[in-house]
Every structure is written in structure tokens, then in C-alpha cells.
Amino acid sequence: MEEKTNVMRILEQKKIPYRPHFYENTDAVNGTEVAKILGEDPGRVFKTLVTEGKSGQHYVFVIPVEKELDLKKAAKAVGEKSVAMLKARELLPLTGYVHGGCSPIGMKKFFLTTIGRQVEGLEYFFFSGGKIGAQVEMAPEDLKKVISYQVADVTAEA
């Protein structure tokens, strides 16, 4: 039995339905590889990215693993002149999570969170369970009961 993560404990405290998924901690920090390991469509597996705006505020973006964050669209979505990806070494002190195991649930502090519009119409989606090797699967509506988020077009066109 895998150890529950903080994300899972938070969901259980709030009695929010989710399904945990664990996979061997391979070197798959690439979300597309994680989707393959889970046997899921990469369009349902989302990654959590943390950015810093020109104002110094931090923002969280949750987008499909096979997509890239469009920094201009992301800045517009949060009302900033510009946003930049957070440096990997700043992630743990800021969020409490390591690169590859960052979840929109349970960060040290809540940051404005935007989910890519690809989530619209999905019955369920996957995102990090708060550590490498753990994913949670849940309905987007249920996520709204834990954190508030907006949905916007923030990914680069392929």
C-alpha cells in the first residue's frame, strides 16, 4: 500500500472523491511518459507549473502534459505584463513541492490558479498527487471544492 500524500489527506478531510494512482518512481518526470505509464490519454494528464509575474506575485497554471505554457497568454489570464517560469530551486521553498511532484492542492500558500481550457468537458483528469510517482484522478468540478481556479486559454498552439 502506497503512502498517502498531503494532497490525498486534504481531499479525504474534505470528503472529495478522487482515485489515487501510483507508479514506480522511474525517471519519468516528463508528463507524457507518466500518461503512458498510467495508460491514459495525455490530454487528460495535466502538469502543474508555477510562474512569477512582473509584479512579484506567483501564479499556478495546470495544463495538459503535452502542451507548452504560452507565457503571453498566461500573463494576460492573470492580468500581468509578463510572467516567467519559476526557477526549479525556488519551487520547494515556495510551494513545499519538488519539480515533477508539484500539485495545485496543498501548496504552502494558495496562489491564483488557472487551468487550461482543455479541462472543459472532461469528466475527470489527472494531476500530481504531490510527489513524484503519485497522481490523483478527479472531476474538475470536485477540484473547485478544494481550490478556486479559473479556466483560460494559456497554452501555445502546436
N, C-alpha and C positions, 0 to 999 in steps of 0.2 A: 504493500500500500504506500503510495507516494505521500509525502508530507504536504499538508495544506499550506498554501501561501497566504500572505496577508490579504490579497485580493479575494481569495476564496472565503476567508474568515469574514471579511466585510460583507460579501454577498450573502453568506449564511445568516449573519446577525440581522440583516435587513430582510431575510426570508425571500430573497430574489432567486428565481430558478436559473440555473446555469449547468453546463456539463463541463467537468474538468477533462483535459486531455494532457497526458504526459508522454514525452518521447525521450529516448535516450539522448543525453546531452552530447550529441555529435558536434561536429564543428559547424553545424547548420545555424549560423546566425542570420543567414540570408533567408528572408521570409518565404521566398519561392520554394526553397528547399524544405522549409518547415511545412508548407502546404502539401508538398509531395509526400513527406513522412506521414502526415495526418491523412493522406489520401483525399484531400479536399481541393476544390476549385480555388486557385489563388485569388479569384475575385471575391471570395468570402473570408479570406485570411488577411487581417489588417495589421499594419505596424504602427507603433506609437513614436512620433517624432517630437522633440522638444526644440523650440526656437527661442531666440531673443529678439525683441523688437528694438527699433532705434531708440525708443523711449526707455529701454532698460527692462521693460516688462517681459515676462516669459509666457509663451503660448504653446499649447499642445495640439498636434494635428494627428489624426488617426486616419490612415489611408490604406487602400489595398496594397499588399506587398509588392505587386508587380508594377506599381505606379511610382512616379517620382513627384515629390512636392514641388509645385511651381511657387517659388518664393514671392513673385509679384502678386499672384492670386491670393496667396496666403496672407500677405501684408494687407491687401485690400479687405479680406474677410474679417480681419481683426482691427481694422481702422488704423494701421501703422503706415509710416512712409516706407519702411522696409523691415524685413525680418531676415535673420541668418540662423543657420543650424547651430545649435549649442555644441561646444567642443565636448568630445567624449569624456574628458577628465572632469568637466563641470557637472555632468549628469548625476552621478551618485550623490555628491553633497547637496545638490538642489532638489532632487526628486526622491532619493533613497533607493533608486534603481540603477542597475548596471546596463550598459549598452547591450541590446539583444534581449533584455528581460524587463523592458520598461512598459508599464501598463498605465492606462488613463485612470485607473482606480487605485486609490491608496497612496498617492504621492504625498510627500511631507507637507505640501501646501497645495491647495487647489489652484490651477491655472485655467484661464479661458481655454476651452477645448472645442475644436472644430473637427467634425468627421466628414470625410469626403462624401460627395453626393452619391457615390456608388453604393452607399449603405441603404439608400432609399429603395424600398421594395424588397429588401432581403428579409426573409423570415428569421434568419439567425446569421450571426457572423462570429468570427474568431478573433481574439486579440491576446496579447501576452497575459499570462496569469501572474506576472510579477517576478518571474525568474526564468532564466534560460532553461528550456526543457518543459515548460508548463504553459498551456494555452487554456483560455476559457471560451466556451461557446455559449452565446446567449442572444436573445432577441434585442434589437436596437431599442425597442420601447422599454424593455426591462432595464437597460443601461441608464435610461433617463431617470429611473427611480434612485440611482446611486449618485450620478454626477449630472450636472446640467451641461448640455452641449448644443452647438448649432451645427447645421449641415450646410456645406458650401462647396462650390466647385473650386478645389485647391490643387488639383493635380495637373501635371504637364500633359499635353496631348502627345501621343506616341508618334 
